[in-house]
Amino acid sequence: MAPTNPPVPVRPTTHDEVAAAGSEVIGGPVGRRAAVGRGWWHPARVVVLVMIGMFALGMVQKLPCYTDSWVGGPTAQYTQACYSDIPHLYYGRGFADGLIPYFDRIPETLSPDKAFLEYPVLTGLFMEVAAWLTPGGAVDPGPGQLYWLVNAGMLLACAAIIAACVARTHRDRPWDGLLVALAPAFALTATINWDLLAGALTCGALLMWSRSRPLAAGVLLGLATAAKLYPLLLLGPLFLLCWRAGRLRAFGSALLGAAGAWLVVNGPVMMLAWEGWVTFYAFSEERPVDFGSFWLILAQRTDIPLDSVNTYATALTLLGFAGIALLALRAPHRPRLAQLAFLVVAVFILTNKVYSPQYVLWLIPLAALARPRWRDFLIWQAGEVLYFFGIWMYLAHITGESQDGLPVGGYQLAIAAHLLGTLYLCVMIVRDALRPDHDVIRRAGSDDPGGGVLDGAADVFTLHRRVAASGRGVSRET
């Protein structure tokens, strides 16, 4: 068989007016005779290099805290918007004292409210490895700062993997990876916590699925779920789309791989340190209404009973998932995997009891694959950046003696900006799913380049009354 020629990369400056305008900074839109993507300067490599540069800028943004504010008092790290959980938990969860996560109880003097580490097992392992690599004793800067620096290096590797996977998932659209690499909220939040580990594994799973390797995709998705809970949600869209396309065997392989990988990581800790292992799940269930959620606005403005929020939040989340399921099975043309993946994670975020600023890292790669339009992406990012600064100014207001910073009303506006920006992107993606002529991926003639076995498959089950052609096959009425 003759080798298949690689697809010609779509040039965003010729299809996206915002990208074309932004390209004026580096000389204008690419010409039709330009040799792009040849030799070493492959688009994926360029995207990774841009990601590394932006990540470095994000580290520079944390420099005031690295030199003083993490140890110089609680308020300065908020007014300078450079807070990070990493150095604080180095001491507060016993890593500085050599405690083993999940197995060793944390003394009350270090953590009055947490007896064990409240993170999933793979994230706990990541944190422990960074602690092994951190010099102890009397060093300058202090061990907490060095722990953050070690973690930043490890998280940079995760960020590069995310950029590379997004650039390679859609073979003919590698430049969409720049949406991730240049996302301002990504650079600002990358080193607040350890979310990039789960993000790298999730993006790797999506890449494997796009290459029609469902078992490998499932293994990576199971590992991602062992690092953070949200990747588990992607199994829902996979099931619905495989059901509609008659590819349930592929879904079964992915499910088997995910369950097996998750058990391999969690099983030993479950058996040997149950109390420590279950802390994360108990904490997630019992966590009260907290920063960033619309439940906080309701709690501050109404008399909503806080003990009922769990019930309301669960009901609203399930209602959103039901709407996504209806979209998956009833849309005239089967939605793309990335579209449903973004929607299901966005619903979880929008209805959750808490929204930490780094949660945006869950959505950025999915948004680049689901709606690769610079205008909509930047509108959403503007809301996220506003929220990033809003929460730190609000914390400065409630912790500082002078009451400087952002008062309650201003912080509620910042929350609203985040919520409305995310909802806006959801609306655009739903519209694309219902009207594929608005979807830039399908408008170019593709079906689902990230769909793997779903790409071009005919429908075998759908709730849509009348179905026309679907990809390269023709589906039947049901």
matplotlib code that plots the C-alpha trace (Angstrom):
import matplotlib.pyplot as plt

x = [0.0, 1.3, 2.1, -0.7, 0.4, 0.1, -2.8, -1.9, -2.2, -5.0, -3.5, -5.6, -4.5, -6.4, -9.6, -9.9, -10.1, -8.8, -5.8, -5.1, -5.2, -3.0, -0.5, 0.4, 2.7, 4.9, 4.6, 1.1, -0.9, 1.0, 1.3, 0.1, 3.6, 5.1, 6.7, 5.1, 5.5, 8.5, 11.7, 12.3, 9.8, 6.8, 3.6, 3.5, 7.1, 6.3, 3.2, 5.3, 8.0, 5.3, 3.8, 7.2, 7.6, 4.2, 4.7, 7.9, 6.0, 3.5, 6.4, 7.7, 4.3, 4.7, 8.2, 7.0, 5.6, 8.7, 11.0, 8.8, 5.0, 4.5, 6.4, 5.9, 2.3, -1.1, -2.2, 0.7, 0.3, -3.3, -2.6, 0.2, -2.0, 0.7, -0.8, 0.0, -1.2, 2.1, 4.5, 1.8, 0.9, 4.6, 4.5, 0.8, 0.5, 3.7, 5.9, 8.6, 8.6, 8.9, 5.3, 4.1, 0.7, -2.3, -0.3, 0.9, -1.5, -0.9, -0.4, -3.0, -0.1, 0.4, -3.2, -6.0, -8.7, -7.0, -5.7, -4.7, -3.9, -7.1, -5.9, -6.3, -3.5, -1.7, -1.6, -0.3, 2.5, 3.4, 3.6, 5.7, 8.1, 8.6, 9.2, 12.0, 13.6, 13.4, 16.5, 15.8, 17.4, 18.5, 18.7, 18.1, 15.5, 13.6, 12.4, 8.9, 10.0, 12.3, 9.4, 7.3, 10.2, 10.6, 6.9, 6.9, 9.5, 7.4, 4.3, 6.0, 6.5, 2.8, 2.0, 4.3, 2.5, -0.9, 0.2, 1.7, -1.4, -3.9, -1.7, -1.7, -5.3, -6.7, -4.2, -5.0, -5.3, -2.1, -2.1, -5.2, -2.7, -1.7, -5.1, -3.8, -0.2, -1.2, -4.2, -3.6, -5.5, -3.3, -0.1, -1.6, -3.0, -0.5, 1.4, -1.4, -2.0, -1.4, -4.2, -1.9, -1.0, -4.6, -4.8, -1.8, -3.1, -6.6, -5.2, -3.1, -6.2, -8.0, -5.0, -5.0, -8.7, -8.3, -5.8, -8.4, -6.6, -9.4, -7.6, -4.7, -7.1, -8.9, -5.7, -4.7, -8.2, -8.1, -4.7, -6.1, -9.1, -6.6, -5.1, -8.3, -12.0, -13.2, -11.7, -14.1, -16.9, -15.5, -16.7, -20.3, -19.8, -17.8, -20.5, -23.3, -21.4, -20.3, -23.9, -25.2, -22.4, -22.6, -19.1, -19.8, -16.9, -14.5, -16.1, -15.9, -12.1, -11.7, -13.9, -11.9, -8.6, -9.8, -11.1, -7.9, -5.5, -7.5, -7.5, -3.8, -3.0, -5.7, -5.9, -2.8, -3.6, -7.2, -6.1, -3.3, -4.4, -8.2, -8.7, -6.2, -7.4, -11.0, -10.3, -10.4, -13.8, -15.2, -13.8, -15.4, -18.8, -18.7, -17.0, -19.2, -20.2, -16.9, -15.3, -16.2, -19.5, -22.9, -24.0, -21.8, -23.7, -27.0, -25.7, -24.5, -27.7, -30.5, -31.4, -30.8, -30.3, -26.7, -27.4, -29.6, -27.0, -25.6, -29.0, -29.7, -26.2, -26.5, -30.0, -28.8, -25.7, -27.8, -30.2, -27.3, -25.9, -29.4, -29.5, -26.1, -27.3, -30.3, -28.0, -25.8, -28.6, -31.0, -28.8, -29.3, -25.6, -23.7, -21.8, -18.0, -16.3, -14.5, -17.8, -19.5, -16.3, -16.2, -19.9, -19.9, -16.9, -18.3, -21.7, -19.8, -17.8, -20.8, -23.0, -20.2, -20.1, -16.6, -14.6, -10.9, -9.2, -7.0, -10.1, -10.0, -7.1, -9.6, -11.4, -8.8, -7.6, -11.2, -12.2, -9.4, -10.6, -14.3, -14.5, -11.2, -12.3, -10.1, -12.8, -15.0, -12.0, -10.7, -14.1, -14.2, -10.6, -11.3, -13.9, -11.4, -8.6, -11.0, -12.0, -8.4, -7.6, -11.0, -10.6, -7.2, -8.4, -11.4, -9.2, -7.0, -10.2, -11.4, -7.9, -6.2, -6.5, -7.0, -9.9, -8.3, -9.1, -12.4, -15.6, -18.3, -20.2, -17.2, -16.2, -19.7, -19.3, -16.0, -17.8, -20.6, -17.9, -16.5, -20.0, -21.2, -18.0, -18.3, -22.0, -21.3, -18.8, -21.2, -23.9, -21.6, -20.7, -24.3, -25.1, -22.2, -23.5, -27.1, -26.0, -22.7, -22.4, -21.3, -18.6, -15.3, -14.1, -17.1, -17.4, -14.0, -15.3, -14.2, -16.5, -14.8, -11.0, -10.6, -13.3, -11.1, -13.5, -16.4, -14.9, -17.2, -19.2, -22.8, -25.5, -27.2, -29.3, -30.6, -33.5, -33.6, -36.7, -35.1, -31.5, -29.6, -26.0, -23.7, -20.0, -19.0, -22.0, -25.8, -27.7, -31.2, -34.4, -35.3]
y = [0.0, 3.4, 5.7, 8.2, 11.8, 13.7, 16.2, 19.8, 21.9, 24.4, 27.9, 29.8, 33.2, 32.3, 31.1, 33.2, 37.0, 37.4, 35.1, 37.1, 40.4, 39.1, 37.8, 41.4, 41.3, 38.8, 40.0, 39.3, 36.3, 33.5, 33.7, 30.9, 30.1, 30.0, 26.8, 26.1, 23.0, 21.5, 20.2, 20.7, 23.6, 21.3, 23.1, 20.8, 21.7, 25.4, 25.1, 23.3, 26.1, 28.8, 26.9, 26.7, 30.5, 31.3, 28.9, 30.8, 34.1, 32.5, 31.6, 35.2, 36.4, 34.3, 35.8, 38.3, 35.3, 33.2, 35.8, 36.8, 36.7, 33.0, 33.4, 37.1, 37.1, 36.1, 39.3, 40.2, 36.9, 38.0, 41.7, 40.6, 37.8, 35.2, 32.7, 29.0, 26.0, 24.2, 25.8, 25.9, 22.3, 21.3, 22.1, 21.8, 18.2, 16.9, 16.6, 18.8, 16.3, 13.2, 11.9, 9.4, 10.5, 8.4, 6.2, 8.7, 10.8, 14.5, 16.1, 18.7, 21.2, 21.0, 20.6, 21.2, 20.1, 17.4, 14.1, 12.8, 14.2, 15.2, 14.5, 11.5, 8.9, 9.7, 13.4, 12.4, 10.4, 13.4, 15.6, 13.0, 12.6, 16.4, 16.3, 13.7, 16.0, 19.0, 19.8, 20.0, 21.7, 25.3, 26.5, 29.8, 30.2, 28.1, 24.5, 25.6, 27.8, 25.1, 22.6, 25.0, 25.3, 21.5, 21.1, 23.9, 22.0, 18.8, 20.7, 22.3, 18.8, 18.2, 21.5, 20.6, 17.2, 19.0, 21.4, 18.6, 16.3, 19.1, 20.0, 16.4, 15.3, 17.0, 16.0, 18.9, 21.6, 21.5, 25.3, 25.1, 24.1, 27.8, 28.4, 26.4, 27.6, 31.3, 31.1, 33.8, 31.9, 28.8, 30.8, 32.5, 29.3, 26.6, 26.5, 27.1, 23.4, 20.1, 20.0, 19.8, 16.2, 15.1, 17.4, 15.8, 12.3, 13.4, 15.0, 11.9, 9.8, 12.0, 11.7, 7.9, 7.8, 10.0, 7.4, 4.6, 3.1, 2.8, 0.6, 2.9, 5.8, 4.1, 3.4, 7.0, 8.1, 5.8, 7.2, 10.7, 9.8, 8.6, 12.1, 14.1, 13.2, 15.2, 13.0, 10.2, 12.4, 11.9, 8.3, 9.5, 11.2, 8.3, 5.9, 8.0, 8.6, 4.9, 3.8, 6.1, 5.0, 1.3, 1.2, -0.1, -2.6, 0.3, 1.9, -1.4, -1.5, 2.0, 1.3, -1.9, 0.0, 2.9, 0.6, -1.5, 1.4, 3.1, 0.0, -0.7, 2.8, 2.9, -0.7, -1.0, 2.2, 1.2, -2.1, -0.8, 2.8, 2.9, 5.9, 8.0, 6.9, 7.7, 11.2, 12.8, 11.4, 12.3, 15.8, 16.2, 15.2, 17.2, 20.3, 23.4, 26.1, 27.9, 30.5, 30.9, 29.2, 30.7, 28.9, 31.4, 34.3, 32.7, 32.1, 35.7, 37.2, 34.8, 32.6, 29.4, 26.5, 25.5, 21.9, 21.5, 22.7, 19.2, 18.0, 21.1, 20.9, 17.2, 17.6, 20.5, 18.6, 15.5, 17.8, 19.2, 15.8, 14.7, 17.6, 16.6, 13.1, 14.3, 16.5, 13.5, 11.2, 13.7, 16.2, 15.9, 15.0, 13.1, 15.7, 15.6, 14.0, 17.2, 19.1, 16.8, 16.5, 20.2, 20.5, 17.7, 19.2, 22.7, 21.6, 20.0, 23.2, 25.5, 23.5, 22.7, 24.1, 25.6, 27.0, 27.4, 29.5, 26.6, 24.6, 26.6, 24.3, 21.4, 23.3, 25.0, 22.0, 20.8, 24.3, 24.4, 21.1, 21.8, 25.4, 26.5, 30.2, 32.9, 35.4, 33.1, 31.6, 35.1, 36.3, 33.3, 33.8, 37.5, 36.3, 33.8, 36.3, 38.7, 36.0, 35.1, 38.6, 39.0, 36.1, 37.3, 40.9, 39.5, 37.4, 40.5, 42.3, 39.8, 38.9, 42.3, 44.7, 47.7, 46.1, 47.0, 44.9, 43.8, 43.9, 41.3, 43.0, 43.3, 39.6, 38.5, 40.4, 38.5, 35.2, 36.3, 37.1, 33.6, 31.9, 34.0, 33.4, 29.7, 29.7, 31.7, 29.1, 26.3, 28.0, 28.4, 24.7, 23.6, 25.7, 24.0, 20.6, 21.4, 23.3, 21.8, 24.6, 26.8, 24.3, 25.3, 21.7, 20.3, 23.4, 22.4, 19.0, 16.9, 14.7, 14.2, 14.2, 13.6, 10.8, 7.9, 5.0, 7.5, 9.5, 9.1, 6.3, 5.8, 6.1, 2.9, 4.5, 8.0, 9.9, 12.3, 11.6, 12.1, 11.5, 12.3, 11.4, 10.9, 11.1, 8.6, 6.4, 6.8, 6.3, 4.9, 6.2, 5.0]
z = [0.0, -0.9, 2.0, 2.9, 2.5, 5.8, 5.8, 4.9, 8.2, 8.2, 8.6, 11.2, 9.7, 6.5, 8.3, 11.5, 11.4, 14.9, 14.2, 11.1, 13.0, 15.8, 13.3, 12.4, 15.4, 13.7, 10.1, 9.0, 7.8, 6.2, 2.4, 0.1, -1.0, 2.5, 3.5, 6.9, 9.0, 7.2, 8.7, 12.4, 12.7, 12.8, 14.1, 17.2, 18.1, 17.7, 19.9, 22.6, 22.5, 22.8, 25.8, 27.5, 27.0, 28.4, 31.3, 32.1, 32.1, 34.5, 36.8, 36.6, 37.7, 40.9, 41.6, 44.3, 46.3, 45.6, 47.1, 50.1, 50.2, 50.7, 54.0, 54.7, 55.7, 54.3, 52.6, 50.3, 48.3, 47.5, 46.7, 44.4, 42.9, 43.2, 45.6, 45.2, 47.3, 46.6, 49.2, 51.9, 51.6, 51.6, 55.3, 56.0, 54.8, 56.3, 53.2, 54.9, 57.8, 55.7, 56.3, 53.8, 52.2, 53.1, 55.5, 58.1, 60.1, 59.9, 63.3, 64.4, 64.8, 61.0, 59.8, 62.4, 60.0, 57.8, 59.3, 55.9, 52.4, 50.6, 47.1, 44.8, 44.9, 41.7, 42.6, 46.1, 44.4, 42.3, 45.4, 47.2, 44.3, 44.3, 48.0, 47.5, 45.0, 47.3, 49.4, 53.1, 56.0, 56.2, 52.6, 50.9, 49.5, 51.9, 51.3, 50.6, 47.7, 46.4, 46.6, 44.4, 42.0, 41.7, 41.2, 38.6, 36.6, 36.7, 35.9, 32.9, 31.5, 31.9, 30.2, 27.2, 26.9, 26.9, 24.2, 22.1, 22.4, 21.5, 18.5, 17.3, 18.1, 15.0, 12.3, 9.9, 12.6, 14.7, 15.1, 17.3, 20.0, 20.1, 21.8, 24.7, 24.6, 24.5, 26.9, 29.6, 32.2, 31.6, 32.4, 35.4, 37.1, 36.0, 39.3, 41.8, 42.3, 40.6, 38.0, 35.0, 35.8, 35.3, 32.3, 30.6, 31.1, 29.8, 26.7, 26.1, 26.3, 23.8, 21.4, 21.7, 21.1, 18.0, 16.7, 17.2, 20.2, 22.7, 25.2, 25.5, 25.7, 28.5, 30.5, 30.3, 31.3, 34.3, 35.3, 34.9, 37.2, 39.7, 39.7, 39.6, 39.5, 36.5, 33.7, 34.8, 33.3, 29.7, 29.8, 29.5, 26.1, 24.9, 25.8, 24.2, 20.9, 20.7, 21.3, 18.6, 16.1, 17.0, 18.4, 21.8, 21.6, 21.4, 24.4, 26.3, 25.6, 26.9, 30.0, 30.7, 30.4, 32.6, 35.3, 35.3, 35.4, 38.2, 40.3, 39.8, 41.2, 43.9, 45.0, 47.1, 49.0, 49.5, 51.0, 53.2, 54.1, 53.7, 56.1, 54.2, 50.8, 51.4, 52.8, 49.3, 48.5, 51.9, 51.6, 48.2, 49.5, 52.7, 51.3, 52.0, 49.6, 48.8, 46.6, 43.0, 42.7, 42.0, 45.2, 47.1, 45.5, 46.5, 50.0, 50.4, 48.9, 50.1, 52.9, 51.0, 53.5, 53.1, 54.2, 51.1, 48.6, 48.0, 47.0, 44.7, 43.2, 42.4, 40.9, 38.7, 37.6, 36.7, 34.8, 32.8, 32.0, 30.9, 28.5, 27.1, 26.6, 24.7, 22.5, 21.9, 20.7, 19.1, 17.3, 13.5, 13.1, 15.7, 17.9, 18.0, 21.0, 22.0, 22.0, 24.4, 26.5, 27.0, 27.8, 30.4, 32.3, 32.0, 33.5, 36.4, 37.0, 36.7, 39.1, 41.6, 45.2, 44.6, 41.7, 42.3, 39.7, 38.5, 37.4, 34.2, 33.2, 32.9, 30.2, 28.1, 26.1, 25.6, 24.4, 21.9, 20.4, 20.7, 19.5, 17.8, 17.2, 18.7, 19.2, 21.4, 23.1, 24.1, 25.3, 27.6, 28.7, 29.6, 32.1, 33.6, 33.9, 35.6, 38.0, 38.7, 39.9, 41.5, 44.0, 45.2, 45.7, 47.6, 49.8, 50.4, 51.4, 54.0, 55.4, 55.4, 58.4, 56.2, 54.3, 50.9, 47.9, 46.4, 48.5, 48.3, 45.5, 43.3, 43.9, 42.9, 39.6, 39.1, 39.7, 37.3, 34.6, 34.9, 34.8, 31.9, 29.9, 30.3, 29.5, 26.4, 25.1, 26.0, 23.9, 20.9, 21.2, 21.4, 18.4, 16.5, 17.4, 16.3, 13.2, 11.9, 9.3, 12.2, 13.3, 11.8, 11.9, 10.0, 7.7, 6.3, 5.3, 8.3, 10.4, 13.8, 13.4, 17.1, 17.1, 16.2, 15.5, 15.5, 12.6, 9.6, 11.2, 10.3, 13.0, 14.1, 16.9, 17.2, 18.7, 15.7, 13.6, 10.2, 9.7, 6.5, 5.7, 8.7, 7.9, 5.2, 5.9, 5.9, 9.1, 9.3, 10.9, 14.3]

ax = plt.figure().add_subplot(projection="3d")
ax.plot(x, y, z, "-o")
ax.set_aspect("equal")
plt.show()
